[in-house]
Amino acid sequence: MPDYSRRRFLQYGLGAGAAIGFPVTARRVTKAGRLADAGRADVAGHSLKRFVERLPVLGAGIVVASPRTPGRYAFTLRQIRRRLHPQLPPTPLWAYDDGSGLRGQAGSFGMAIVARTGAPLRVSYTHRLPAVYPSWIPVDTRLTESGKKVRFLTHLHGGFVSGHSDGNPELVPKGFGPGQTQTVFYPNEGPQQSARLMWFHDHVDGVTRLNVFAGLAAAYIVRDSHDTGAEPNPIGLPGGRYEIPLVIQDRQFNQDGTFRYPVSDIPGVTWIGEYFGDVMLVNGKVWPYLEVEPRLYRFRILNGANARIMSLDFGPAPVWQIAAEGQMWDRPVRMGQLVLGPAERADVIVDFGSLAGSALTLVNHQPAEPVSTPAPPLPAVMQFRVGRKVTQSGPRGIPARLPGRAARLPAPSVTRFITLNEVAPETPRWFLNINAVHFGETFQKPRAGAVEDWVYVNLTGDTHPMHLHLVNFQVIGRTPFDADAYAQAHGGPDGVPGGIDPAPFATGPMEPSAAAERGFKDTFKANPGYFNTIRARFDLPTGVRAPQTYVHHCHILEHEDNDMMQPFTVVP
């Protein structure tokens, strides 16, 4: 039987841990590679100073990709070197090169595509990376058919595309090797592809965590006639240099400046359960600062971490959220902390108007229950330095209405029960799964155009940020239940299989979705001790006919690689 007692250890261990001075997550952190002390980054015997370099922004440190011909982008994947902090030697990074000379910062979110709704793009990606993984990237050859050979497979996260252009490992299990080119078509078709922040990143089965860790991730910003990015903006939002993406990742460094990825201390195992860094990178720089004016700013925030769930706090600056991953909301919503799992986004307006002359730190707190994560604390993210002068006045206030919509889908025609299991933790057999099977062994088959509820039944001790390719969905709610009783009644050696209704084990009514889940999403937090319900319409892009195959998976990349991912096929 799977080790369901681990969930109880994580859920109930806090009191006992506090009594003996031992953190509840210390056992897992040790197995994950003996991370450095929380919030401290030791490189060559000294600590990195914070807030000493400017934040890279679009056009000034982040390369904005330029098409060689209209509607076509061509990228070469290559290894480059960039200095991410003055106290560090140059760091090798894997980057998307658009042929512009990689001006400024690139790799690890140093690149962005800017697209428009209704303007399709053909994009190619060509492998010019090393043929085999360098020593600073530890491969667990149990998880990949390609061994230590470097392969890539680019996925447009949030893309409304055909299965062929999705970049999912069910259709291209070995990815693309040295000299090979992946060619895809992104229709940018609304409303599924209305104005929003997306991103593209690597998705090769078994090494996604390593390729993204090395730098293969970049921004994809979609504009439309309302959300133009200019200032003045037709919908009353900050624009121009007052609209800034913030892509946040945690990393560790080796003494020579290379990224550090710990390995397991379990005999015969390289893979670790989660990767947590001890420094923060924002837009590819270590603990940067940003000089802002005392006025409204718009920040497009992406949690680009491998595994860390963040709870972001702008301190005294008021924050309004206007969108998550999907279409813009119908109105702004005042927020406190922004709780983002890996791959989740928050489009926010922040008011620095009353803070002239001050400096404030964007802080990452430990997420509150029911979110559960073993991540050690890492509080500091970046610094804002508020000037005393406004050079461009911008919007006078927060707009009352926005040209989006709240998420309201009709009743589903089908409800599917999908289990999240963890098997034999901290042993050589340790893996995670969906529906008690390894990747590729089962398929969901929604019909094209159908509205379905997918109920993710979490039987582990952690929150899992679940991502569905193709669709945007509505978060319906989360229902508390007796996970142990459900598992004892239905579990087998690899967990509980899918398709079993957990409702008889509910311990209370469904809790509604959070304020930050007002709109449509492509990633959501499936919390432990709950069965978590989402609703989606399984449409396909214009001209794309069923059947089309995609995947859904946990976006903790270590979990996705081993083995919490399954395909689904949209059928006629």
C-alpha positions as CSV (number, residue, x, y, z in Angstrom):
1,M,0.0,0.0,0.0
2,P,1.1,3.6,-0.6
3,D,2.4,5.5,2.5
4,Y,-0.6,7.5,3.4
5,S,0.8,8.2,6.9
6,R,3.1,10.8,5.2
7,R,0.1,13.0,4.7
8,R,-0.7,12.9,8.4
9,F,3.0,13.7,9.2
10,L,2.9,16.8,7.1
11,Q,-0.6,17.9,8.2
12,Y,-0.3,17.2,11.9
13,G,3.4,17.3,12.6
14,L,3.7,21.0,13.3
15,G,2.8,20.8,17.0
16,A,5.2,18.0,17.7
17,G,7.9,19.6,15.6
18,A,7.5,22.9,17.4
19,A,7.8,21.1,20.8
20,I,11.2,19.5,19.9
21,G,12.5,22.5,17.9
22,F,12.3,20.5,14.6
23,P,10.6,21.9,11.5
24,V,7.7,19.9,10.1
25,T,9.2,19.7,6.6
26,A,12.8,19.1,7.7
27,R,12.7,15.4,6.8
28,R,11.7,16.1,3.2
29,V,14.1,19.1,2.8
30,T,17.0,16.8,3.9
31,K,16.0,14.2,1.3
32,A,15.7,17.0,-1.3
33,G,19.3,17.8,-1.1
34,R,20.3,19.4,2.2
35,L,19.3,23.0,1.2
36,A,21.2,26.0,2.5
37,D,19.9,27.9,5.5
38,A,16.6,29.7,4.6
39,G,17.0,33.0,2.9
40,R,20.8,32.8,2.8
41,A,22.9,32.3,-0.3
42,D,26.5,31.1,0.3
43,V,28.8,31.3,-2.7
44,A,32.6,31.0,-2.4
45,G,32.2,31.5,1.4
46,H,30.2,34.7,1.4
47,S,26.6,35.9,1.1
48,L,25.2,37.6,-2.0
49,K,24.2,41.2,-1.4
50,R,20.6,42.0,-2.2
51,F,19.1,44.8,-4.3
52,V,22.3,45.8,-6.1
53,E,21.3,45.5,-9.8
54,R,18.4,46.8,-11.7
55,L,15.5,44.6,-12.7
56,P,15.6,43.7,-16.4
57,V,12.5,45.0,-18.3
58,L,11.3,44.6,-21.8
59,G,13.7,46.2,-24.2
60,A,16.2,47.0,-21.4
61,G,17.6,43.6,-20.3
62,I,14.8,41.4,-21.7
63,V,15.1,40.8,-25.4
64,V,11.8,41.4,-27.3
65,A,11.9,38.8,-30.1
66,S,11.6,40.2,-33.6
67,P,10.3,38.1,-36.5
68,R,12.6,37.7,-39.5
69,T,9.5,37.7,-41.8
70,P,5.9,38.7,-40.9
71,G,4.2,36.1,-38.7
72,R,7.3,34.0,-38.3
73,Y,9.7,33.6,-35.4
74,A,12.8,31.4,-35.5
75,F,14.7,30.5,-32.4
76,T,18.0,28.7,-31.9
77,L,18.4,27.0,-28.5
78,R,22.0,27.5,-27.3
79,Q,24.1,27.8,-24.2
80,I,25.2,31.3,-23.3
81,R,26.9,32.9,-20.3
82,R,25.5,35.9,-18.3
83,R,26.4,37.5,-15.0
84,L,23.4,37.3,-12.8
85,H,24.9,39.1,-9.8
86,P,28.1,41.2,-9.4
87,Q,29.5,38.7,-6.8
88,L,29.0,35.7,-9.1
89,P,31.1,34.5,-12.0
90,P,29.2,34.4,-15.3
91,T,26.5,31.7,-15.2
92,P,26.0,29.2,-18.1
93,L,22.3,29.5,-19.3
94,W,20.3,27.7,-21.9
95,A,18.5,30.4,-24.0
96,Y,16.2,31.0,-26.9
97,D,18.2,33.0,-29.4
98,D,16.1,34.9,-32.0
99,G,19.2,36.1,-33.9
100,S,19.2,39.6,-32.5
101,G,22.5,39.1,-30.8
102,L,21.1,38.3,-27.3
103,R,21.4,41.9,-26.2
104,G,21.5,42.3,-22.5
105,Q,20.1,39.6,-20.3
106,A,18.8,36.4,-22.0
107,G,18.0,32.9,-20.9
108,S,16.1,32.2,-17.7
109,F,13.3,34.6,-18.8
110,G,15.5,37.0,-20.7
111,M,13.3,36.7,-23.8
112,A,9.7,37.6,-24.7
113,I,7.4,37.2,-27.7
114,V,4.8,39.8,-28.1
115,A,1.8,38.5,-30.1
116,R,-1.7,39.8,-31.0
117,T,-5.0,38.1,-30.9
118,G,-6.1,37.1,-34.4
119,A,-2.5,37.3,-35.8
120,P,-1.2,33.7,-36.1
121,L,2.5,32.9,-35.7
122,R,4.6,30.1,-37.1
123,V,7.5,29.4,-34.8
124,S,10.6,27.2,-35.1
125,Y,13.0,26.1,-32.5
126,T,16.4,24.5,-33.5
127,H,18.7,22.5,-31.1
128,R,22.2,24.0,-30.8
129,L,22.6,23.1,-27.1
130,P,25.3,20.7,-25.9
131,A,24.8,17.2,-27.1
132,V,25.1,15.8,-23.6
133,Y,24.2,17.3,-20.2
134,P,27.1,19.1,-18.5
135,S,28.1,18.1,-15.0
136,W,26.1,20.9,-13.3
137,I,22.8,19.3,-14.6
138,P,22.3,15.9,-12.8
139,V,20.2,13.6,-14.9
140,D,18.3,10.6,-13.4
141,T,18.6,8.2,-16.3
142,R,15.8,6.1,-14.8
143,L,13.3,8.8,-15.9
144,T,14.3,9.3,-19.5
145,E,14.8,7.1,-22.5
146,S,17.5,9.4,-23.9
147,G,19.9,8.9,-21.0
148,K,22.3,11.9,-20.8
149,K,21.6,13.1,-24.3
150,V,20.1,16.6,-24.4
151,R,16.7,16.7,-26.0
152,F,14.2,19.6,-26.0
153,L,10.4,20.0,-26.7
154,T,8.9,23.5,-26.5
155,H,5.4,23.9,-25.0
156,L,3.4,27.2,-25.2
157,H,1.9,27.2,-21.7
158,G,-1.7,28.3,-22.1
159,G,-1.7,27.9,-25.8
160,F,-4.9,27.1,-27.7
161,V,-3.3,25.0,-30.3
162,S,-3.5,21.7,-32.1
163,G,-2.0,18.6,-30.4
164,H,0.8,18.7,-33.0
165,S,1.8,22.2,-32.0
166,D,1.3,21.7,-28.2
167,G,4.7,20.5,-27.4
168,N,3.5,17.6,-25.2
169,P,5.5,14.5,-24.5
170,E,2.7,12.1,-25.3
171,L,3.1,12.9,-29.0
172,V,6.8,13.5,-29.1
173,P,8.1,11.4,-26.2
174,K,11.8,11.8,-27.0
175,G,11.7,15.5,-28.1
176,F,14.2,16.9,-30.5
177,G,17.9,16.2,-30.6
178,P,21.0,18.1,-31.7
179,G,20.5,19.9,-35.1
180,Q,16.8,19.0,-35.2
181,T,14.0,21.7,-35.5
182,Q,10.6,21.8,-33.9
183,T,8.0,23.8,-36.0
184,V,4.7,24.8,-34.5
185,F,1.7,27.0,-35.4
186,Y,0.2,29.3,-32.8
187,P,-3.2,30.7,-34.1
188,N,-3.6,33.3,-31.2
189,E,-7.4,32.8,-31.6
190,G,-9.7,34.5,-29.1
191,P,-11.4,34.4,-26.7
192,Q,-9.3,31.4,-25.6
193,Q,-6.2,33.4,-26.6
194,S,-7.3,36.9,-25.7
195,A,-4.8,39.4,-24.2
196,R,-2.9,37.7,-21.4
197,L,0.6,36.7,-20.2
198,M,1.6,33.2,-21.2
199,W,5.0,31.6,-21.4
200,F,6.8,28.9,-23.4
201,H,9.1,26.4,-21.8
202,D,10.7,23.0,-22.2
203,H,8.5,19.9,-21.8
204,V,10.6,16.8,-22.5
205,D,9.4,13.8,-20.5
206,G,11.7,13.0,-17.6
207,V,14.0,16.1,-17.9
208,T,11.5,19.1,-17.9
209,R,12.7,20.1,-14.5
210,L,16.3,20.2,-15.6
211,N,15.8,22.0,-18.9
212,V,13.7,24.7,-17.3
213,F,16.1,25.0,-14.4
214,A,18.9,25.6,-17.0
215,G,17.0,28.5,-18.6
216,L,14.6,27.2,-21.2
217,A,11.6,29.4,-20.4
218,A,10.5,32.7,-21.8
219,A,7.5,35.1,-21.8
220,Y,4.7,35.2,-24.4
221,I,2.6,38.3,-24.2
222,V,-0.7,38.6,-26.1
223,R,-2.2,42.0,-27.0
224,D,-5.6,43.0,-28.4
225,S,-7.5,46.2,-29.3
226,H,-8.4,46.8,-25.7
227,D,-5.2,45.8,-23.9
228,T,-2.7,47.5,-26.2
229,G,0.2,47.9,-23.7
230,A,0.3,51.6,-24.5
231,E,-0.4,54.6,-22.3
232,P,-3.0,56.0,-22.4
233,N,-4.6,52.6,-22.5
234,P,-8.1,52.2,-23.9
235,I,-9.3,50.5,-20.7
236,G,-7.6,52.8,-18.2
237,L,-4.7,50.6,-17.3
238,P,-1.0,51.6,-16.8
239,G,1.0,50.9,-20.0
240,G,4.3,51.6,-21.7
241,R,7.2,51.6,-19.2
242,Y,4.6,51.4,-16.4
243,E,3.6,47.8,-17.4
244,I,6.3,45.3,-16.3
245,P,6.5,41.5,-16.3
246,L,7.8,40.0,-13.1
247,V,8.9,36.4,-13.6
248,I,10.0,35.0,-10.2
249,Q,12.2,31.9,-9.7
250,D,14.3,30.5,-6.9
251,R,17.8,29.0,-7.6
252,Q,20.9,27.8,-5.9
253,F,24.5,28.5,-7.1
254,N,27.7,26.6,-7.2
255,Q,31.0,28.3,-6.4
256,D,31.9,28.6,-10.1
257,G,28.6,30.5,-10.8
258,T,26.8,27.5,-12.3
259,F,23.3,26.8,-11.1
260,R,23.3,24.1,-8.4
261,Y,20.8,21.3,-8.5
262,P,21.1,18.9,-5.5
263,V,20.8,15.2,-5.9
264,S,19.1,12.6,-3.7
265,D,20.9,10.9,-0.8
266,I,18.7,7.8,-1.5
267,P,21.0,5.1,-2.8
268,G,20.7,4.6,-6.6
269,V,18.5,7.7,-7.0
270,T,19.4,11.1,-8.5
271,W,15.8,12.7,-8.7
272,I,14.7,14.8,-5.8
273,G,11.1,15.4,-4.7
274,E,11.1,19.2,-5.1
275,Y,13.8,21.7,-6.1
276,F,14.0,24.8,-3.8
277,G,16.5,27.6,-4.2
278,D,18.1,29.8,-1.6
279,V,18.1,33.0,-3.7
280,M,15.4,34.6,-5.8
281,L,15.7,35.6,-9.4
282,V,13.3,38.1,-11.0
283,N,13.5,38.4,-14.7
284,G,16.8,36.6,-14.6
285,K,18.6,38.7,-12.0
286,V,19.4,37.8,-8.4
287,W,17.4,40.0,-5.9
288,P,17.1,43.0,-8.2
289,Y,15.6,46.5,-7.5
290,L,13.2,48.6,-9.6
291,E,13.0,52.4,-9.5
292,V,9.3,53.4,-9.7
293,E,7.4,56.6,-9.6
294,P,4.7,57.4,-7.0
295,R,1.8,56.4,-9.3
296,L,0.0,53.3,-10.6
297,Y,2.0,50.4,-12.1
298,R,0.8,47.2,-13.8
299,F,2.8,44.0,-13.0
300,R,2.3,40.8,-15.0
301,I,3.5,38.2,-12.4
302,L,4.5,34.6,-13.2
303,N,5.7,32.1,-10.6
304,G,8.4,30.4,-12.8
305,A,9.8,28.2,-10.0
306,N,10.2,24.5,-10.3
307,A,8.4,23.7,-7.1
308,R,8.0,26.7,-4.7
309,I,4.5,28.0,-4.0
310,M,4.7,31.7,-3.2
311,S,2.6,34.1,-1.2
312,L,3.7,37.6,-2.4
313,D,3.1,40.7,-0.3
314,F,3.6,44.3,-1.6
315,G,3.5,45.6,1.9
316,P,1.9,49.1,2.2
317,A,1.3,49.4,-1.5
318,P,-2.4,48.7,-2.4
319,V,-2.9,45.9,-5.0
320,W,-5.8,45.1,-7.3
321,Q,-5.9,41.9,-9.4
322,I,-7.4,42.2,-12.9
323,A,-6.7,38.7,-14.3
324,A,-5.1,35.3,-13.7
325,E,-4.0,33.0,-16.5
326,G,-7.1,33.4,-18.7
327,Q,-9.1,36.2,-20.1
328,M,-9.2,39.6,-18.2
329,W,-11.8,39.8,-15.5
330,D,-14.9,41.9,-15.6
331,R,-13.7,44.1,-12.8
332,P,-10.6,44.7,-10.6
333,V,-10.5,43.0,-7.2
334,R,-8.6,44.4,-4.2
335,M,-6.1,41.8,-3.0
336,G,-3.8,41.1,0.0
337,Q,-1.2,38.4,-0.5
338,L,-1.0,36.8,-3.9
339,V,-0.7,33.0,-3.5
340,L,0.8,31.5,-6.7
341,G,1.8,28.0,-7.4
342,P,4.4,27.2,-10.1
343,A,3.0,28.4,-13.5
344,E,0.2,30.5,-12.0
345,R,0.0,34.1,-13.0
346,A,-1.4,37.3,-11.5
347,D,-2.0,40.5,-13.5
348,V,-2.1,43.3,-10.9
349,I,-2.2,47.0,-10.5
350,V,-0.1,48.4,-7.7
351,D,-0.4,52.0,-6.3
352,F,2.8,53.6,-5.2
353,G,1.2,57.0,-5.1
354,S,1.4,57.5,-1.3
355,L,4.9,56.0,-0.9
356,A,7.1,58.7,-2.5
357,G,10.7,58.6,-1.2
358,S,10.3,55.1,0.4
359,A,11.8,51.7,-0.4
360,L,9.8,48.6,0.0
361,T,10.5,44.9,-0.4
362,L,8.3,42.5,-2.2
363,V,8.1,39.7,0.3
364,N,7.4,36.0,-0.1
365,H,5.5,34.5,2.9
366,Q,4.9,30.9,3.7
367,P,1.4,30.2,2.2
368,A,-1.4,29.8,4.7
369,E,-3.5,26.6,5.0
370,P,-5.0,24.8,3.2
371,V,-2.0,25.2,0.9
372,S,0.7,22.8,1.9
373,T,4.3,22.9,0.8
374,P,7.6,21.6,2.2
375,A,9.5,24.7,0.9
376,P,11.9,26.3,3.4
377,P,11.3,30.1,3.9
378,L,12.8,32.5,1.3
379,P,11.3,35.9,2.2
380,A,13.0,38.6,0.1
381,V,12.1,38.8,-3.6
382,M,13.0,42.2,-4.9
383,Q,13.0,45.9,-3.9
384,F,11.0,48.9,-5.1
385,R,12.6,52.3,-4.8
386,V,9.8,54.9,-5.0
387,G,10.9,58.3,-6.4
388,R,9.4,61.7,-5.6
389,K,8.5,62.8,-9.1
390,V,5.9,61.6,-11.6
391,T,7.1,62.1,-15.2
392,Q,3.9,60.8,-16.8
393,S,0.6,61.0,-14.9
394,G,-1.1,57.9,-16.2
395,P,-4.6,56.7,-15.1
396,R,-6.2,58.7,-12.3
397,G,-7.6,55.7,-10.6
398,I,-8.6,52.0,-10.8
399,P,-11.2,51.3,-13.5
400,A,-14.6,50.2,-12.2
401,R,-15.1,47.8,-15.1
402,L,-12.9,45.8,-17.4
403,P,-13.7,44.2,-20.9
404,G,-13.4,40.7,-19.6
405,R,-15.8,38.3,-17.9
406,A,-16.2,36.2,-14.8
407,A,-15.9,32.4,-15.3
408,R,-19.4,31.0,-15.8
409,L,-19.7,27.7,-17.7
410,P,-22.9,25.7,-18.0
411,A,-23.5,22.5,-16.1
412,P,-21.2,19.7,-17.1
413,S,-22.3,16.7,-19.2
414,V,-19.6,14.5,-17.5
415,T,-17.8,14.4,-14.2
416,R,-14.5,12.6,-14.0
417,F,-12.7,11.7,-10.7
418,I,-8.9,11.9,-11.0
419,T,-6.7,10.8,-8.1
420,L,-3.3,12.3,-7.2
421,N,-1.1,9.7,-5.5
422,E,2.4,9.5,-4.0
423,V,4.0,6.0,-3.7
424,A,6.9,4.8,-1.5
425,P,8.2,8.3,-0.6
426,E,11.9,8.5,0.2
427,T,12.7,5.0,-1.1
428,P,14.3,4.0,-4.5
429,R,10.7,3.4,-5.8
430,W,9.4,6.8,-4.9
431,F,7.1,8.3,-7.6
432,L,3.9,10.3,-7.9
433,N,1.1,9.5,-10.3
434,I,-2.4,10.3,-11.6
435,N,-5.0,7.5,-11.3
436,A,-2.5,5.0,-9.9
437,V,-0.7,4.4,-13.2
438,H,2.5,5.6,-14.8
439,F,2.5,8.3,-17.5
440,G,0.8,7.2,-20.7
441,E,-1.1,4.2,-19.3
442,T,-4.6,5.8,-19.2
443,F,-6.5,8.4,-21.1
444,Q,-9.4,10.7,-20.4
445,K,-11.5,11.2,-23.6
446,P,-13.7,14.3,-23.5
447,R,-15.8,15.1,-26.5
448,A,-15.0,18.1,-28.6
449,G,-17.2,21.0,-27.4
450,A,-18.3,19.2,-24.2
451,V,-18.3,20.9,-20.8
452,E,-16.9,18.6,-18.1
453,D,-16.1,18.7,-14.4
454,W,-12.7,17.2,-13.5
455,V,-12.4,16.4,-9.7
456,Y,-8.8,16.1,-8.6
457,V,-8.8,14.0,-5.4
458,N,-5.5,14.8,-3.6
459,L,-4.2,11.8,-1.5
460,T,-0.8,13.3,-0.9
461,G,0.5,15.7,1.8
462,D,1.3,18.5,-0.7
463,T,-0.6,21.1,-2.8
464,H,-0.2,20.2,-6.5
465,P,-0.6,23.0,-9.1
466,M,-2.4,21.1,-11.8
467,H,-2.2,22.3,-15.4
468,L,-4.4,21.3,-18.3
469,H,-3.1,21.8,-21.8
470,L,-5.5,23.3,-24.4
471,V,-8.3,24.5,-22.1
472,N,-9.0,27.4,-19.8
473,F,-11.2,26.3,-16.9
474,Q,-13.3,27.6,-14.1
475,V,-12.4,26.7,-10.5
476,I,-15.7,25.5,-8.9
477,G,-14.5,24.8,-5.4
478,R,-12.8,22.4,-2.9
479,T,-14.5,19.9,-0.7
480,P,-12.9,18.6,2.5
481,F,-12.9,14.8,2.9
482,D,-11.4,11.9,4.8
483,A,-8.5,11.1,2.5
484,D,-7.2,8.2,4.6
485,A,-10.6,6.5,4.8
486,Y,-11.0,6.9,1.0
487,A,-7.5,5.5,0.4
488,Q,-8.0,2.6,2.7
489,A,-11.3,1.7,1.0
490,H,-10.0,1.9,-2.6
491,G,-6.2,2.0,-2.6
492,G,-3.8,-0.4,-4.1
493,P,0.0,-0.7,-4.3
494,D,0.3,2.4,-6.5
495,G,-2.5,4.4,-5.0
496,V,-6.2,4.9,-5.6
497,P,-7.3,4.4,-9.3
498,G,-9.4,7.1,-11.0
499,G,-13.1,7.1,-11.4
500,I,-14.2,6.6,-7.8
501,D,-16.5,9.3,-6.4
502,P,-15.1,10.7,-3.1
503,A,-18.4,12.3,-2.1
504,P,-19.2,9.6,0.5
505,F,-16.1,10.6,2.4
506,A,-16.8,14.3,2.5
507,T,-16.4,15.9,5.9
508,G,-18.0,19.2,5.0
509,P,-19.6,21.2,2.2
510,M,-17.7,22.5,-0.8
511,E,-15.7,25.6,-0.2
512,P,-16.1,28.2,-3.0
513,S,-13.2,29.2,-5.2
514,A,-10.9,32.0,-3.9
515,A,-11.1,35.6,-5.1
516,A,-7.9,35.2,-7.2
517,E,-9.8,32.4,-9.1
518,R,-12.5,34.7,-10.3
519,G,-11.6,34.3,-14.0
520,F,-10.6,31.5,-16.2
521,K,-7.3,29.7,-15.4
522,D,-5.0,27.1,-16.9
523,T,-3.3,26.1,-13.6
524,F,-4.8,25.8,-10.1
525,K,-3.9,24.5,-6.7
526,A,-5.3,21.1,-5.8
527,N,-4.9,21.1,-2.0
528,P,-4.4,18.1,0.2
529,G,-7.3,16.9,2.3
530,Y,-9.7,18.1,-0.4
531,F,-11.2,16.9,-3.7
532,N,-10.8,19.9,-6.0
533,T,-13.3,20.6,-8.8
534,I,-12.7,22.5,-12.0
535,R,-15.0,22.9,-15.1
536,A,-13.8,23.2,-18.7
537,R,-15.2,23.3,-22.2
538,F,-13.1,21.2,-24.5
539,D,-13.2,23.3,-27.6
540,L,-10.6,23.0,-30.4
541,P,-9.1,25.8,-32.5
542,T,-10.8,26.7,-35.8
543,G,-9.9,24.1,-38.5
544,V,-8.5,21.6,-36.0
545,R,-10.4,18.3,-36.0
546,A,-10.7,15.7,-33.3
547,P,-9.1,13.5,-32.2
548,Q,-6.4,15.7,-30.7
549,T,-4.1,14.5,-27.8
550,Y,-2.8,16.7,-24.9
551,V,-1.6,16.2,-21.4
552,H,-2.5,17.3,-17.8
553,H,0.0,17.3,-15.0
554,C,1.3,18.7,-11.8
555,H,3.4,21.8,-12.5
556,I,5.8,21.0,-9.7
557,L,8.3,20.0,-12.4
558,E,9.9,17.3,-10.2
559,H,6.5,15.7,-9.8
560,E,5.7,16.0,-13.5
561,D,8.9,14.2,-14.4
562,N,8.2,11.3,-12.0
563,D,5.3,10.6,-12.9
564,M,2.3,12.9,-12.1
565,M,1.2,13.4,-15.7
566,Q,-1.3,11.8,-18.0
567,P,-2.5,12.3,-21.6
568,F,-6.1,13.1,-22.6
569,T,-7.6,13.0,-26.1
570,V,-10.4,15.2,-27.3
571,V,-12.5,12.9,-29.4
572,P,-15.3,13.7,-32.0
